[in-house]
Amino acid sequence: MKELTRDTAKSYFWNQLAVVLDGAALMLATVVVGRVSGAERLGEFGQILSVAGLTVMVAGLGLRESAAVLVQRTSGDEPGLAGFLRLCLGVRSAGALAAGLVIAVLVLLDGRSPAVAAAAAAYVAAILVSNFIATFDLALFRARAVAAGKLASAVTALALVAAGAMLDSTAVILSGLAAGAVAGTIFYAWPLRALVQIKARSYPFSSVMALSWTLWLAAIFNYIVNLQGVQAVMWVARVEPASVGHFTAGLAIAMAANRLFVGGFANIILAAFSRADAAGQRGDFAALHSLYVRATAVMTLPVLLGALVFADELAGIFLVEETAPAATVIRILAGFFVAGRLLGGGAHSSGLFATGGHVAALAIRAGFAVVMFVATWMAAYFGGIGHVAVAAGAVSVTVIAVEWLCLAARQSIRLPTGALIRTALMCGAGALVAMIVAAGDSPARTAAGVVTYVVLQAAALRLARPLARGEVASMGVAGMVARVLGSFEARGASNGH
């Protein structure tokens, strides 16, 4: 258990850096487009990205998601692993070409220029190949190369996106994102060079698809359930681009707050849960699940509550004028995301897939993907972007609750309710005080509110102590990180169970 926790923690830290770089690059790109080109261009950018993301999920066949599980099952068998890699790269490359053609046709049918269609196609194809190679590295717990690749990708993409925004060209903006994906791929591929060079053993495609088809469908449904497809739904509902731009700005802030410090667990936690389950020790799986739920709550609740308190100021980062609609979206979504974290977040979905409950997880996500589409389409067609945010947030929280009930019935594990409630109450109290301090339009009061917020959130986590004694040592961290995390450990022998 200690080795598993240590490998997971070390990979998380490097992958977290990669996720921050990736998220920051997309966030800065969105800011540049919104402030330089305006809400209408931002709306077009957001719509194309949303549709492109769904196209990537459909063309991916679940290979990226299944790699986190199948690589662990093939670990130690180098010829088999090499065969698995080559098979997946071949299938993925074919899917990239097909997806590029599809997105180009969709963009052209929507009345946009051939240049925009070509740029969108290049972006989709590059992302399909790039993301799979990065995920393969993560499944082998080689997250350092992914972090280096994300840095190269961010630098390349931002330079070209800024140029595209100044030229008021969506084609150049999308081309910049595609070029960034290519730059990152060079770094992701380097650690895998040995697998490409050795003699590979044929890996049966049927073995891959036995798991991949469920993960493939789940990835598509996840994209919709996790709000990433909302702008595409608004496109179908024919919402005006400026309104989509306001929603895009609000969604970007709320999603960033929800994932800022936990994105590093993507795919890694699925691999870790799979290893714990493969060991046959239910207690190890339950302990890792509890730690993951508590750790992600610690990492997200202060940020989400901060987004609620300072929504107006955050909306102003993206847009020069008329920021109130975006601020409303931030507040609504951040509130629902807080509720989702208190219910365990995405731990239950990963737990179901890692322990053989993938059919149940798929059924849940499939049903709620339909609910999400219908609810957000009706909200977009008959209401405003605030109604869309309420509909999307409510569905996302309900999904988490249903997945928890399913996992608890299968694995007989409980949520660390005491630690979660204690952390939420203390962080919430600090947020309320900071909101009072920051009330008003004065920059001085806003600055005082920010300082108050940071100090009180740090104090709240120290008082809540959501981590159990000894858990920091089991992560294998040292130095300043260990000292900071150690201050959040309970004084007793256990916590949160």
Secondary structure, 3 states (H helix, E strand, C coil): CHHHHHHHHHHHHHHHHHHHHHHHHHHHHHHHHHHHHCHHHHHHHHHHHHHHHHHHHHHHCCHHHHHHHHHHHHCCCHHHHHHHHHHHHHHHHHHHHHHHHHHHHHHHHCCCCHHHHHHHHHHHHHHHHHHHHHHHHHHCCCHHHHHHHHHHHHHHHHHHHHHHHHCCCHHHHHHHHHHHHHHHHHHHHHHHHHHHHCCCCCCCHHHHHHHHHHHHHHHHHHHHHCCCCHHHHHHHCCCCHHHHHHHHHHHHHHHHHHHCCCHHHCCHHHHHHHHHHHCCCHHHHHHHHHHHHHHHHHHHHHHHHHHHHCHHHHHHHHCCCCCHHHHHHHHHHHHHHHHHHHCCCCHHHHHHHHCCCHHHHHHHHHHHHHHHHHHHHHHHHHCCHHHHHHHHHHHHHHHHHHHHHHHHHHHCCCCCHHHHHHHHHHHHHHHHHHHHHHCCCCHHHHHHHHHHHHHHHHHHHHHHCCECCCHHHHCCCCHHHHHHHHCCECCCCCCCC
